[in-house]
Amino acid sequence: MTLNPRILTEKSPGLLVELEEADPRLRVLVYYAAALSIARFGIVPVLTRVRGTRAETIARHGAGAAVSVHEVDPCRGADLRTRGLLTDMQAQTWEDELDQTIQYELPYRIGRDFTCATFETQAKALARGRDPALPPVVSHLHLQVPPWESATVPTVRLWDAWTT
């Protein structure tokens, strides 16, 4: 058996370059998520999206879509493939563990969670009111970091949940 020395692969050429140009906190989050996938499931994740355009956001989410973390500069969002690699239960476990081990302290959001990971599926999107006429959501793990604030920089804490 040959081991893949990579911690992360890309769906199409240039995505890893886009990740390197993204918000540095996002890079840490993506590589942490990749390491967690390898440790938990033995799967090297596939990076499927980093940068995006306004036109892509509108095509995916409709004309009234908010500005996406994929289209801001520096980019604050990335997607990792789950379809065909993990079961929905495994992908949900991946999201849950990331959200439990990574905490954003955002003073302006006291009492409201800011999650770093969201396992997105068509069924979940439709349940939240997504227009069924929009293109279907391909199952994936969406990762994001909060915006930089002029008054304070969010703190990210990583706990070693792998040993508990």
C-alpha positions in Angstrom: 0.0 0.0 0.0 1.3 3.4 -1.0 0.5 6.2 1.4 -0.5 9.6 0.1 1.9 12.2 1.7 -0.6 15.0 1.0 -2.9 16.2 3.7 -5.3 17.9 1.2 -5.9 17.5 -2.6 -7.6 19.9 -5.0 -10.6 19.2 -7.3 -9.1 21.5 -10.0 -5.6 23.1 -10.4 -5.2 26.4 -8.7 -7.5 25.8 -5.6 -4.5 25.3 -3.3 -3.0 28.5 -4.6 -6.3 30.3 -3.9 -6.2 28.8 -0.4 -2.7 30.1 0.2 -3.9 33.6 -0.8 -7.0 33.4 1.5 -7.4 34.7 5.0 -4.6 33.0 7.1 -7.1 31.9 9.7 -9.0 30.0 6.9 -5.8 28.2 5.9 -5.3 27.0 9.4 -8.9 25.9 9.7 -8.9 24.0 6.4 -5.6 22.2 7.2 -6.9 21.3 10.7 -10.1 20.0 9.2 -8.0 17.9 6.7 -5.9 16.5 9.5 -9.1 15.6 11.4 -10.6 13.9 8.4 -7.4 11.7 8.0 -7.3 10.9 11.7 -11.1 10.1 12.0 -11.9 8.6 8.7 -8.6 7.8 6.9 -9.8 10.1 4.1 -7.6 12.8 2.5 -10.1 15.6 1.8 -10.6 17.3 -1.6 -10.8 21.1 -1.7 -13.6 21.9 -4.1 -14.0 25.7 -3.8 -12.2 28.7 -2.3 -12.6 32.0 -4.2 -15.9 32.8 -5.8 -17.6 35.6 -7.7 -20.8 37.5 -7.1 -22.2 35.9 -10.2 -21.5 32.5 -8.9 -23.1 33.3 -5.5 -26.3 34.5 -7.3 -26.3 31.5 -9.6 -26.1 29.2 -6.5 -28.3 31.0 -4.1 -30.5 33.4 -6.0 -30.6 37.1 -6.8 -31.2 38.1 -3.1 -28.2 36.2 -1.8 -26.0 38.0 0.8 -22.3 38.5 0.0 -20.6 35.2 0.3 -17.4 34.6 2.4 -16.1 33.1 -0.9 -16.3 36.4 -2.7 -14.7 38.8 -0.1 -11.0 39.7 0.0 -9.3 38.1 1.6 -11.4 35.0 1.0 -12.9 33.6 4.3 -14.6 30.5 3.0 -13.7 27.1 1.6 -15.5 23.9 0.7 -14.4 20.3 1.1 -16.0 17.4 -0.7 -18.0 14.9 1.3 -20.1 13.3 -1.5 -18.6 10.0 -2.4 -16.0 10.2 0.3 -17.9 10.1 3.6 -21.4 9.0 4.6 -23.7 11.8 5.7 -23.3 10.6 9.3 -19.5 10.8 9.1 -19.7 14.3 7.5 -22.1 15.5 10.3 -19.6 14.1 12.8 -16.8 16.0 11.1 -18.8 19.2 11.3 -19.8 18.6 14.9 -16.2 17.9 16.1 -14.8 21.0 14.3 -17.5 23.2 15.8 -16.9 21.7 19.3 -13.1 22.1 19.2 -12.8 25.5 17.5 -14.2 28.5 19.3 -14.5 32.1 18.0 -14.7 34.7 20.6 -16.6 37.6 19.0 -17.6 40.2 21.5 -20.3 41.6 19.2 -22.0 38.2 19.0 -22.3 37.5 22.7 -24.8 34.7 23.2 -24.8 33.7 19.5 -22.6 31.0 18.1 -20.4 31.5 15.1 -19.8 28.1 13.7 -16.7 27.3 11.6 -18.1 24.3 9.8 -21.4 23.5 8.2 -22.2 20.2 6.5 -24.4 21.3 3.6 -26.9 19.1 1.7 -29.8 19.7 -0.5 -32.2 18.2 2.0 -31.0 20.6 4.8 -31.1 23.6 2.4 -34.7 22.8 1.4 -35.7 22.4 5.0 -34.3 25.9 5.7 -36.4 27.3 2.8 -34.1 27.1 -0.2 -35.9 27.6 -3.5 -36.1 24.2 -5.1 -35.8 25.9 -8.5 -32.2 26.8 -7.7 -29.4 24.3 -8.6 -29.2 21.5 -6.1 -26.7 21.7 -3.3 -23.9 19.1 -3.7 -23.1 17.7 -0.3 -20.0 19.3 1.1 -18.4 20.7 4.3 -18.3 24.4 4.2 -15.6 26.1 6.4 -15.5 29.8 7.2 -13.8 32.3 9.5 -15.4 35.5 10.8 -14.7 38.9 9.4 -11.8 41.0 10.8 -13.2 43.7 13.1 -11.5 47.0 13.5 -12.1 47.0 17.3 -11.0 43.5 18.1 -9.5 40.5 16.4 -11.4 37.3 17.0 -9.6 34.6 19.1 -9.6 31.1 17.8 -8.9 28.4 20.4 -8.1 24.9 19.5 -8.5 22.2 22.1 -7.0 18.7 21.7 -10.2 16.8 21.5 -8.5 13.9 19.9 -7.3 12.7 23.2 -10.5 13.0 25.1 
